[in-house]
Amino acid sequence: MRLAQQSVNQLEKNERAGAITLASLRRAAEALDAELFYAIIPRKPLRETIADRAKDVARKRVAPVAHSMQLESQGLADNELQERITELALELERNPRELWR
């Protein structure tokens, strides 16, 4: 199987524009008698991604409660607040499915 020059030109144009599709890549691979592989490669280790996300989620969950407590003159000291965030983050790390809901 071969690709027509017009198809090759269109494929290259779409690639430059960031508009290439998996379907067109599959056709090109087939024409070249090749396999197509695509992957998402993380920029940092998965454990680090989970830990960072857990901290973000924990901060967002704790912040409104901490604010309400502060308004009621029951606020936590900064170190206590950080402890709560760390505890919740560790709990979230143990169940990472909760992190992307």
Biopython code that builds the backbone (N, CA, C, O; Angstrom):
import numpy as np
from Bio.PDB.StructureBuilder import StructureBuilder

atoms = [
    (1, "MET", "N", (0.841, -1.174, 0.000)),
    (1, "MET", "CA", (0.000, 0.000, 0.000)),
    (1, "MET", "C", (0.890, 1.242, 0.000)),
    (1, "MET", "O", (1.931, 1.277, 0.655)),
    (2, "ARG", "N", (0.466, 2.244, -0.737)),
    (2, "ARG", "CA", (1.239, 3.484, -0.815)),
    (2, "ARG", "C", (0.343, 4.664, -0.519)),
    (2, "ARG", "O", (-0.880, 4.586, -0.643)),
    (3, "LEU", "N", (0.967, 5.756, -0.126)),
    (3, "LEU", "CA", (0.235, 7.006, 0.065)),
    (3, "LEU", "C", (0.515, 7.909, -1.129)),
    (3, "LEU", "O", (1.654, 8.026, -1.580)),
    (4, "ALA", "N", (-0.524, 8.539, -1.629)),
    (4, "ALA", "CA", (-0.353, 9.498, -2.713)),
    (4, "ALA", "C", (0.402, 10.709, -2.174)),
    (4, "ALA", "O", (0.315, 11.027, -0.988)),
    (5, "GLN", "N", (1.144, 11.384, -3.054)),
    (5, "GLN", "CA", (1.917, 12.556, -2.637)),
    (5, "GLN", "C", (1.015, 13.598, -1.990)),
    (5, "GLN", "O", (1.405, 14.246, -1.019)),
    (6, "GLN", "N", (-0.188, 13.760, -2.526)),
    (6, "GLN", "CA", (-1.135, 14.732, -1.951)),
    (6, "GLN", "C", (-1.475, 14.347, -0.504)),
    (6, "GLN", "O", (-1.594, 15.216, 0.361)),
    (7, "SER", "N", (-1.631, 13.045, -0.248)),
    (7, "SER", "CA", (-1.923, 12.583, 1.109)),
    (7, "SER", "C", (-0.749, 12.839, 2.043)),
    (7, "SER", "O", (-0.931, 13.233, 3.195)),
    (8, "VAL", "N", (0.447, 12.612, 1.537)),
    (8, "VAL", "CA", (1.659, 12.866, 2.339)),
    (8, "VAL", "C", (1.745, 14.356, 2.677)),
    (8, "VAL", "O", (2.029, 14.726, 3.817)),
    (9, "ASN", "N", (1.498, 15.206, 1.676)),
    (9, "ASN", "CA", (1.544, 16.656, 1.916)),
    (9, "ASN", "C", (0.508, 17.071, 2.961)),
    (9, "ASN", "O", (0.810, 17.867, 3.850)),
    (10, "GLN", "N", (-0.708, 16.536, 2.858)),
    (10, "GLN", "CA", (-1.770, 16.863, 3.806)),
    (10, "GLN", "C", (-1.418, 16.376, 5.207)),
    (10, "GLN", "O", (-1.653, 17.069, 6.197)),
    (11, "LEU", "N", (-0.855, 15.179, 5.274)),
    (11, "LEU", "CA", (-0.429, 14.614, 6.560)),
    (11, "LEU", "C", (0.617, 15.520, 7.221)),
    (11, "LEU", "O", (0.523, 15.814, 8.412)),
    (12, "GLU", "N", (1.598, 15.953, 6.454)),
    (12, "GLU", "CA", (2.644, 16.837, 6.980)),
    (12, "GLU", "C", (2.079, 18.193, 7.388)),
    (12, "GLU", "O", (2.486, 18.760, 8.402)),
    (13, "LYS", "N", (1.144, 18.712, 6.599)),
    (13, "LYS", "CA", (0.518, 19.997, 6.917)),
    (13, "LYS", "C", (-0.264, 19.885, 8.232)),
    (13, "LYS", "O", (-0.166, 20.764, 9.089)),
    (14, "ASN", "N", (-1.031, 18.815, 8.390)),
    (14, "ASN", "CA", (-1.799, 18.607, 9.618)),
    (14, "ASN", "C", (-0.880, 18.419, 10.823)),
    (14, "ASN", "O", (-1.192, 18.875, 11.923)),
    (15, "GLU", "N", (0.242, 17.752, 10.615)),
    (15, "GLU", "CA", (1.193, 17.555, 11.713)),
    (15, "GLU", "C", (1.757, 18.898, 12.171)),
    (15, "GLU", "O", (1.823, 19.164, 13.371)),
    (16, "ARG", "N", (2.159, 19.734, 11.234)),
    (16, "ARG", "CA", (2.695, 21.060, 11.584)),
    (16, "ARG", "C", (1.659, 21.904, 12.323)),
    (16, "ARG", "O", (1.998, 22.671, 13.224)),
    (17, "ALA", "N", (0.397, 21.757, 11.934)),
    (17, "ALA", "CA", (-0.686, 22.544, 12.548)),
    (17, "ALA", "C", (-1.163, 21.952, 13.867)),
    (17, "ALA", "O", (-1.995, 22.545, 14.554)),
    (18, "GLY", "N", (-0.636, 20.780, 14.221)),
    (18, "GLY", "CA", (-1.088, 20.118, 15.445)),
    (18, "GLY", "C", (-2.481, 19.534, 15.301)),
    (18, "GLY", "O", (-3.181, 19.337, 16.294)),
    (19, "ALA", "N", (-2.886, 19.255, 14.065)),
    (19, "ALA", "CA", (-4.239, 18.773, 13.795)),
    (19, "ALA", "C", (-4.257, 17.352, 13.229)),
    (19, "ALA", "O", (-5.268, 16.911, 12.683)),
    (20, "ILE", "N", (-3.161, 16.654, 13.359)),
    (20, "ILE", "CA", (-3.085, 15.300, 12.816)),
    (20, "ILE", "C", (-3.975, 14.376, 13.645)),
    (20, "ILE", "O", (-4.109, 14.564, 14.854)),
    (21, "THR", "N", (-4.573, 13.399, 13.012)),
    (21, "THR", "CA", (-5.456, 12.474, 13.723)),
    (21, "THR", "C", (-4.807, 11.094, 13.817)),
    (21, "THR", "O", (-3.914, 10.749, 13.043)),
    (22, "LEU", "N", (-5.278, 10.328, 14.777)),
    (22, "LEU", "CA", (-4.776, 8.954, 14.891)),
    (22, "LEU", "C", (-5.141, 8.149, 13.651)),
    (22, "LEU", "O", (-4.372, 7.294, 13.212)),
    (23, "ALA", "N", (-6.299, 8.419, 13.095)),
    (23, "ALA", "CA", (-6.710, 7.688, 11.890)),
    (23, "ALA", "C", (-5.726, 7.927, 10.745)),
    (23, "ALA", "O", (-5.362, 6.992, 10.032)),
    (24, "SER", "N", (-5.297, 9.180, 10.570)),
    (24, "SER", "CA", (-4.356, 9.458, 9.475)),
    (24, "SER", "C", (-2.984, 8.871, 9.783)),
    (24, "SER", "O", (-2.287, 8.421, 8.873)),
    (25, "LEU", "N", (-2.587, 8.870, 11.054)),
    (25, "LEU", "CA", (-1.319, 8.228, 11.415)),
    (25, "LEU", "C", (-1.380, 6.721, 11.178)),
    (25, "LEU", "O", (-0.400, 6.118, 10.741)),
    (26, "ARG", "N", (-2.527, 6.116, 11.467)),
    (26, "ARG", "CA", (-2.685, 4.672, 11.212)),
    (26, "ARG", "C", (-2.557, 4.371, 9.718)),
    (26, "ARG", "O", (-1.904, 3.406, 9.322)),
    (27, "ARG", "N", (-3.189, 5.211, 8.900)),
    (27, "ARG", "CA", (-3.098, 5.002, 7.441)),
    (27, "ARG", "C", (-1.656, 5.143, 6.970)),
    (27, "ARG", "O", (-1.193, 4.362, 6.139)),
    (28, "ALA", "N", (-0.949, 6.130, 7.496)),
    (28, "ALA", "CA", (0.449, 6.321, 7.110)),
    (28, "ALA", "C", (1.287, 5.133, 7.556)),
    (28, "ALA", "O", (2.127, 4.649, 6.797)),
    (29, "ALA", "N", (1.074, 4.664, 8.760)),
    (29, "ALA", "CA", (1.824, 3.502, 9.257)),
    (29, "ALA", "C", (1.542, 2.283, 8.385)),
    (29, "ALA", "O", (2.458, 1.541, 8.031)),
    (30, "GLU", "N", (0.286, 2.083, 8.044)),
    (30, "GLU", "CA", (-0.078, 0.943, 7.186)),
    (30, "GLU", "C", (0.617, 1.060, 5.830)),
    (30, "GLU", "O", (1.121, 0.070, 5.299)),
    (31, "ALA", "N", (0.642, 2.264, 5.277)),
    (31, "ALA", "CA", (1.290, 2.480, 3.975)),
    (31, "ALA", "C", (2.783, 2.211, 4.043)),
    (31, "ALA", "O", (3.394, 1.819, 3.049)),
    (32, "LEU", "N", (3.370, 2.421, 5.214)),
    (32, "LEU", "CA", (4.803, 2.196, 5.400)),
    (32, "LEU", "C", (5.097, 0.798, 5.938)),
    (32, "LEU", "O", (6.240, 0.475, 6.263)),
    (33, "ASP", "N", (4.056, -0.027, 6.030)),
    (33, "ASP", "CA", (4.176, -1.366, 6.612)),
    (33, "ASP", "C", (4.846, -1.269, 7.990)),
    (33, "ASP", "O", (5.827, -1.951, 8.288)),
    (34, "ALA", "N", (4.266, -0.388, 8.809)),
    (34, "ALA", "CA", (4.823, -0.133, 10.140)),
    (34, "ALA", "C", (3.711, -0.209, 11.183)),
    (34, "ALA", "O", (2.525, -0.207, 10.855)),
    (35, "GLU", "N", (4.121, -0.275, 12.432)),
    (35, "GLU", "CA", (3.193, -0.235, 13.559)),
    (35, "GLU", "C", (3.127, 1.192, 14.083)),
    (35, "GLU", "O", (4.129, 1.906, 14.083)),
    (36, "LEU", "N", (1.953, 1.601, 14.525)),
    (36, "LEU", "CA", (1.794, 2.916, 15.130)),
    (36, "LEU", "C", (1.726, 2.751, 16.638)),
    (36, "LEU", "O", (0.933, 1.958, 17.145)),
    (37, "PHE", "N", (2.546, 3.492, 17.349)),
    (37, "PHE", "CA", (2.524, 3.537, 18.807)),
    (37, "PHE", "C", (2.383, 4.999, 19.218)),
    (37, "PHE", "O", (3.046, 5.879, 18.671)),
    (38, "TYR", "N", (1.522, 5.236, 20.174)),
    (38, "TYR", "CA", (1.461, 6.578, 20.753)),
    (38, "TYR", "C", (1.402, 6.412, 22.261)),
    (38, "TYR", "O", (0.905, 5.411, 22.776)),
    (39, "ALA", "N", (1.915, 7.409, 22.952)),
    (39, "ALA", "CA", (2.024, 7.290, 24.404)),
    (39, "ALA", "C", (1.956, 8.660, 25.051)),
    (39, "ALA", "O", (2.296, 9.679, 24.451)),
    (40, "ILE", "N", (1.506, 8.649, 26.289)),
    (40, "ILE", "CA", (1.576, 9.829, 27.131)),
    (40, "ILE", "C", (2.690, 9.542, 28.132)),
    (40, "ILE", "O", (2.628, 8.574, 28.889)),
    (41, "ILE", "N", (3.696, 10.386, 28.123)),
    (41, "ILE", "CA", (4.871, 10.156, 28.968)),
    (41, "ILE", "C", (4.877, 11.203, 30.077)),
    (41, "ILE", "O", (4.972, 12.398, 29.797)),
    (42, "PRO", "N", (4.778, 10.772, 31.319)),
    (42, "PRO", "CA", (4.731, 11.735, 32.414)),
    (42, "PRO", "C", (6.035, 12.523, 32.537)),
    (42, "PRO", "O", (7.117, 12.024, 32.229)),
    (43, "ARG", "N", (5.900, 13.757, 32.991)),
    (43, "ARG", "CA", (7.072, 14.622, 33.170)),
    (43, "ARG", "C", (7.792, 14.332, 34.476)),
    (43, "ARG", "O", (8.969, 14.658, 34.632)),
    (44, "LYS", "N", (7.084, 13.723, 35.408)),
    (44, "LYS", "CA", (7.693, 13.384, 36.692)),
    (44, "LYS", "C", (7.143, 12.042, 37.144)),
    (44, "LYS", "O", (6.151, 11.574, 36.586)),
    (45, "PRO", "N", (7.757, 11.408, 38.137)),
    (45, "PRO", "CA", (7.309, 10.089, 38.580)),
    (45, "PRO", "C", (5.850, 10.114, 39.064)),
    (45, "PRO", "O", (5.387, 11.113, 39.614)),
    (46, "LEU", "N", (5.150, 9.020, 38.854)),
    (46, "LEU", "CA", (3.742, 8.914, 39.217)),
    (46, "LEU", "C", (3.525, 9.196, 40.701)),
    (46, "LEU", "O", (2.581, 9.897, 41.064)),
    (47, "ARG", "N", (4.380, 8.665, 41.553)),
    (47, "ARG", "CA", (4.232, 8.906, 42.997)),
    (47, "ARG", "C", (4.284, 10.397, 43.322)),
    (47, "ARG", "O", (3.540, 10.878, 44.177)),
    (48, "GLU", "N", (5.157, 11.118, 42.645)),
    (48, "GLU", "CA", (5.273, 12.558, 42.869)),
    (48, "GLU", "C", (4.019, 13.286, 42.380)),
    (48, "GLU", "O", (3.542, 14.211, 43.037)),
    (49, "THR", "N", (3.490, 12.875, 41.239)),
    (49, "THR", "CA", (2.267, 13.461, 40.707)),
    (49, "THR", "C", (1.117, 13.249, 41.680)),
    (49, "THR", "O", (0.344, 14.169, 41.948)),
    (50, "ILE", "N", (1.005, 12.028, 42.210)),
    (50, "ILE", "CA", (-0.062, 11.720, 43.158)),
    (50, "ILE", "C", (0.100, 12.535, 44.434)),
    (50, "ILE", "O", (-0.878, 13.081, 44.944)),
    (51, "ALA", "N", (1.316, 12.625, 44.956)),
    (51, "ALA", "CA", (1.561, 13.390, 46.181)),
    (51, "ALA", "C", (1.231, 14.871, 45.983)),
    (51, "ALA", "O", (0.610, 15.487, 46.849)),
    (52, "ASP", "N", (1.637, 15.439, 44.858)),
    (52, "ASP", "CA", (1.354, 16.849, 44.578)),
    (52, "ASP", "C", (-0.145, 17.092, 44.463)),
    (52, "ASP", "O", (-0.673, 18.061, 45.008)),
    (53, "ARG", "N", (-0.824, 16.201, 43.748)),
    (53, "ARG", "CA", (-2.275, 16.338, 43.585)),
    (53, "ARG", "C", (-2.976, 16.171, 44.928)),
    (53, "ARG", "O", (-3.930, 16.893, 45.217)),
    (54, "ALA", "N", (-2.524, 15.239, 45.748)),
    (54, "ALA", "CA", (-3.120, 15.012, 47.065)),
    (54, "ALA", "C", (-2.995, 16.269, 47.930)),
    (54, "ALA", "O", (-3.940, 16.639, 48.627)),
    (55, "LYS", "N", (-1.847, 16.916, 47.887)),
    (55, "LYS", "CA", (-1.666, 18.151, 48.658)),
    (55, "LYS", "C", (-2.603, 19.253, 48.173)),
    (55, "LYS", "O", (-3.191, 19.971, 48.981)),
    (56, "ASP", "N", (-2.743, 19.387, 46.853)),
    (56, "ASP", "CA", (-3.644, 20.403, 46.299)),
    (56, "ASP", "C", (-5.084, 20.150, 46.713)),
    (56, "ASP", "O", (-5.780, 21.065, 47.154)),
    (57, "VAL", "N", (-5.532, 18.902, 46.570)),
    (57, "VAL", "CA", (-6.908, 18.554, 46.930)),
    (57, "VAL", "C", (-7.128, 18.756, 48.427)),
    (57, "VAL", "O", (-8.161, 19.283, 48.840)),
    (58, "ALA", "N", (-6.162, 18.340, 49.235)),
    (58, "ALA", "CA", (-6.284, 18.493, 50.689)),
    (58, "ALA", "C", (-6.402, 19.973, 51.058)),
    (58, "ALA", "O", (-7.239, 20.335, 51.885)),
    (59, "ARG", "N", (-5.577, 20.829, 50.457)),
    (59, "ARG", "CA", (-5.653, 22.272, 50.738)),
    (59, "ARG", "C", (-7.042, 22.817, 50.389)),
    (59, "ARG", "O", (-7.625, 23.587, 51.152)),
    (60, "LYS", "N", (-7.562, 22.409, 49.231)),
    (60, "LYS", "CA", (-8.871, 22.905, 48.787)),
    (60, "LYS", "C", (-9.999, 22.403, 49.686)),
    (60, "LYS", "O", (-10.989, 23.106, 49.891)),
    (61, "ARG", "N", (-9.855, 21.207, 50.216)),
    (61, "ARG", "CA", (-10.895, 20.674, 51.103)),
    (61, "ARG", "C", (-10.821, 21.277, 52.501)),
    (61, "ARG", "O", (-11.851, 21.497, 53.139)),
    (62, "VAL", "N", (-9.626, 21.541, 52.972)),
    (62, "VAL", "CA", (-9.449, 22.051, 54.332)),
    (62, "VAL", "C", (-9.717, 23.555, 54.402)),
    (62, "VAL", "O", (-10.202, 24.042, 55.424)),
    (63, "ALA", "N", (-9.419, 24.281, 53.360)),
    (63, "ALA", "CA", (-9.514, 25.744, 53.377)),
    (63, "ALA", "C", (-10.890, 26.265, 53.792)),
    (63, "ALA", "O", (-10.949, 27.129, 54.667)),
    (64, "PRO", "N", (-12.000, 25.792, 53.218)),
    (64, "PRO", "CA", (-13.299, 26.344, 53.620)),
    (64, "PRO", "C", (-13.633, 26.070, 55.094)),
    (64, "PRO", "O", (-14.204, 26.921, 55.776)),
    (65, "VAL", "N", (-13.271, 24.878, 55.574)),
    (65, "VAL", "CA", (-13.521, 24.528, 56.975)),
    (65, "VAL", "C", (-12.675, 25.414, 57.885)),
    (65, "VAL", "O", (-13.164, 25.928, 58.891)),
    (66, "ALA", "N", (-11.418, 25.589, 57.530)),
    (66, "ALA", "CA", (-10.529, 26.431, 58.331)),
    (66, "ALA", "C", (-11.040, 27.863, 58.355)),
    (66, "ALA", "O", (-10.979, 28.530, 59.388)),
    (67, "HIS", "N", (-11.537, 28.334, 57.232)),
    (67, "HIS", "CA", (-12.063, 29.699, 57.160)),
    (67, "HIS", "C", (-13.288, 29.850, 58.061)),
    (67, "HIS", "O", (-13.388, 30.823, 58.808)),
    (68, "SER", "N", (-14.210, 28.904, 57.995)),
    (68, "SER", "CA", (-15.409, 28.942, 58.844)),
    (68, "SER", "C", (-15.030, 28.912, 60.315)),
    (68, "SER", "O", (-15.585, 29.654, 61.125)),
    (69, "MET", "N", (-14.084, 28.051, 60.654)),
    (69, "MET", "CA", (-13.645, 27.963, 62.050)),
    (69, "MET", "C", (-13.040, 29.290, 62.508)),
    (69, "MET", "O", (-13.248, 29.717, 63.644)),
    (70, "GLN", "N", (-12.296, 29.932, 61.622)),
    (70, "GLN", "CA", (-11.668, 31.201, 61.967)),
    (70, "GLN", "C", (-12.737, 32.271, 62.194)),
    (70, "GLN", "O", (-12.613, 33.088, 63.107)),
    (71, "LEU", "N", (-13.779, 32.269, 61.372)),
    (71, "LEU", "CA", (-14.865, 33.238, 61.532)),
    (71, "LEU", "C", (-15.590, 33.046, 62.869)),
    (71, "LEU", "O", (-16.129, 33.996, 63.437)),
    (72, "GLU", "N", (-15.594, 31.821, 63.352)),
    (72, "GLU", "CA", (-16.249, 31.502, 64.622)),
    (72, "GLU", "C", (-15.266, 31.555, 65.791)),
    (72, "GLU", "O", (-15.554, 31.056, 66.878)),
    (73, "SER", "N", (-14.114, 32.160, 65.557)),
    (73, "SER", "CA", (-13.059, 32.279, 66.577)),
    (73, "SER", "C", (-12.591, 30.920, 67.080)),
    (73, "SER", "O", (-12.228, 30.772, 68.247)),
    (74, "GLN", "N", (-12.601, 29.935, 66.194)),
    (74, "GLN", "CA", (-12.118, 28.598, 66.542)),
    (74, "GLN", "C", (-10.993, 28.177, 65.602)),
    (74, "GLN", "O", (-10.733, 26.988, 65.421)),
    (75, "GLY", "N", (-10.341, 29.151, 65.016)),
    (75, "GLY", "CA", (-9.323, 28.878, 64.013)),
    (75, "GLY", "C", (-8.159, 28.059, 64.541)),
    (75, "GLY", "O", (-7.839, 28.083, 65.730)),
    (76, "LEU", "N", (-7.550, 27.350, 63.641)),
    (76, "LEU", "CA", (-6.367, 26.545, 63.959)),
    (76, "LEU", "C", (-5.111, 27.387, 63.771)),
    (76, "LEU", "O", (-5.075, 28.292, 62.937)),
    (77, "ALA", "N", (-4.092, 27.078, 64.551)),
    (77, "ALA", "CA", (-2.791, 27.694, 64.339)),
    (77, "ALA", "C", (-2.245, 27.194, 62.997)),
    (77, "ALA", "O", (-2.645, 26.136, 62.512)),
    (78, "ASP", "N", (-1.339, 27.957, 62.411)),
    (78, "ASP", "CA", (-0.791, 27.588, 61.097)),
    (78, "ASP", "C", (-0.214, 26.175, 61.086)),
    (78, "ASP", "O", (-0.423, 25.428, 60.130)),
    (79, "ASN", "N", (0.511, 25.804, 62.143)),
    (79, "ASN", "CA", (1.111, 24.466, 62.168)),
    (79, "ASN", "C", (0.033, 23.385, 62.283)),
    (79, "ASN", "O", (0.188, 22.299, 61.724)),
    (80, "GLU", "N", (-1.062, 23.673, 63.008)),
    (80, "GLU", "CA", (-2.158, 22.704, 63.105)),
    (80, "GLU", "C", (-2.861, 22.551, 61.758)),
    (80, "GLU", "O", (-3.223, 21.447, 61.350)),
    (81, "LEU", "N", (-3.041, 23.666, 61.086)),
    (81, "LEU", "CA", (-3.666, 23.637, 59.765)),
    (81, "LEU", "C", (-2.821, 22.820, 58.794)),
    (81, "LEU", "O", (-3.354, 22.013, 58.034)),
    (82, "GLN", "N", (-1.504, 23.026, 58.816)),
    (82, "GLN", "CA", (-0.605, 22.257, 57.952)),
    (82, "GLN", "C", (-0.643, 20.773, 58.296)),
    (82, "GLN", "O", (-0.558, 19.925, 57.407)),
    (83, "GLU", "N", (-0.772, 20.456, 59.589)),
    (83, "GLU", "CA", (-0.892, 19.054, 60.005)),
    (83, "GLU", "C", (-2.140, 18.423, 59.411)),
    (83, "GLU", "O", (-2.092, 17.305, 58.898)),
    (84, "ARG", "N", (-3.256, 19.139, 59.480)),
    (84, "ARG", "CA", (-4.523, 18.618, 58.929)),
    (84, "ARG", "C", (-4.397, 18.379, 57.421)),
    (84, "ARG", "O", (-4.851, 17.362, 56.898)),
    (85, "ILE", "N", (-3.774, 19.332, 56.743)),
    (85, "ILE", "CA", (-3.586, 19.197, 55.291)),
    (85, "ILE", "C", (-2.705, 17.995, 54.987)),
    (85, "ILE", "O", (-3.010, 17.221, 54.080)),
    (86, "THR", "N", (-1.627, 17.830, 55.725)),
    (86, "THR", "CA", (-0.714, 16.698, 55.516)),
    (86, "THR", "C", (-1.414, 15.374, 55.791)),
    (86, "THR", "O", (-1.251, 14.420, 55.030)),
    (87, "GLU", "N", (-2.187, 15.305, 56.863)),
    (87, "GLU", "CA", (-2.920, 14.071, 57.196)),
    (87, "GLU", "C", (-3.902, 13.704, 56.086)),
    (87, "GLU", "O", (-3.967, 12.551, 55.658)),
    (88, "LEU", "N", (-4.667, 14.699, 55.624)),
    (88, "LEU", "CA", (-5.631, 14.439, 54.563)),
    (88, "LEU", "C", (-4.921, 14.061, 53.263)),
    (88, "LEU", "O", (-5.383, 13.178, 52.541)),
    (89, "ALA", "N", (-3.818, 14.714, 52.965)),
    (89, "ALA", "CA", (-3.061, 14.397, 51.750)),
    (89, "ALA", "C", (-2.566, 12.960, 51.786)),
    (89, "ALA", "O", (-2.641, 12.260, 50.776)),
    (90, "LEU", "N", (-2.064, 12.510, 52.922)),
    (90, "LEU", "CA", (-1.595, 11.126, 53.041)),
    (90, "LEU", "C", (-2.745, 10.140, 52.875)),
    (90, "LEU", "O", (-2.586, 9.089, 52.254)),
    (91, "GLU", "N", (-3.896, 10.482, 53.428)),
    (91, "GLU", "CA", (-5.078, 9.626, 53.265)),
    (91, "GLU", "C", (-5.488, 9.556, 51.794)),
    (91, "GLU", "O", (-5.826, 8.485, 51.289)),
    (92, "LEU", "N", (-5.457, 10.688, 51.119)),
    (92, "LEU", "CA", (-5.797, 10.736, 49.697)),
    (92, "LEU", "C", (-4.798, 9.948, 48.850)),
    (92, "LEU", "O", (-5.174, 9.323, 47.858)),
    (93, "GLU", "N", (-3.534, 9.980, 49.240)),
    (93, "GLU", "CA", (-2.519, 9.211, 48.506)),
    (93, "GLU", "C", (-2.797, 7.710, 48.588)),
    (93, "GLU", "O", (-2.501, 6.966, 47.654)),
    (94, "ARG", "N", (-3.362, 7.277, 49.700)),
    (94, "ARG", "CA", (-3.673, 5.851, 49.848)),
    (94, "ARG", "C", (-4.864, 5.434, 48.983)),
    (94, "ARG", "O", (-5.031, 4.254, 48.678)),
    (95, "ASN", "N", (-5.687, 6.403, 48.591)),
    (95, "ASN", "CA", (-6.830, 6.125, 47.726)),
    (95, "ASN", "C", (-6.842, 7.166, 46.593)),
    (95, "ASN", "O", (-7.685, 8.062, 46.580)),
    (96, "PRO", "N", (-5.914, 7.042, 45.656)),
    (96, "PRO", "CA", (-5.731, 8.085, 44.636)),
    (96, "PRO", "C", (-6.925, 8.289, 43.695)),
    (96, "PRO", "O", (-6.994, 9.306, 43.004)),
    (97, "ARG", "N", (-7.855, 7.343, 43.659)),
    (97, "ARG", "CA", (-9.032, 7.551, 42.785)),
    (97, "ARG", "C", (-9.817, 8.787, 43.198)),
    (97, "ARG", "O", (-10.508, 9.401, 42.385)),
    (98, "GLU", "N", (-9.702, 9.138, 44.458)),
    (98, "GLU", "CA", (-10.404, 10.326, 44.980)),
    (98, "GLU", "C", (-9.793, 11.624, 44.446)),
    (98, "GLU", "O", (-10.417, 12.682, 44.532)),
    (99, "LEU", "N", (-8.614, 11.550, 43.912)),
    (99, "LEU", "CA", (-7.884, 12.758, 43.543)),
    (99, "LEU", "C", (-8.367, 13.416, 42.267)),
    (99, "LEU", "O", (-8.152, 14.614, 42.082)),
    (100, "TRP", "N", (-9.000, 12.686, 41.396)),
    (100, "TRP", "CA", (-9.410, 13.254, 40.100)),
    (100, "TRP", "C", (-10.908, 13.187, 39.907)),
    (100, "TRP", "O", (-11.380, 12.988, 38.788)),
    (101, "ARG", "N", (-11.658, 13.348, 40.971)),
    (101, "ARG", "CA", (-13.130, 13.360, 40.874)),
    (101, "ARG", "C", (-13.635, 14.764, 40.794)),
    (101, "ARG", "O", (-14.843, 14.982, 40.708)),
]
sb = StructureBuilder()
sb.init_structure("model")
sb.init_model(0)
sb.init_chain("A")
sb.init_seg("    ")
for serial, (resi, resn, name, xyz) in enumerate(atoms, 1):
    if name == "N":
        sb.init_residue(resn, " ", resi, " ")
    sb.init_atom(name, np.array(xyz, "f"), 0.0, 1.0, " ", f" {name:<3s}", serial, name[0])
structure = sb.get_structure()
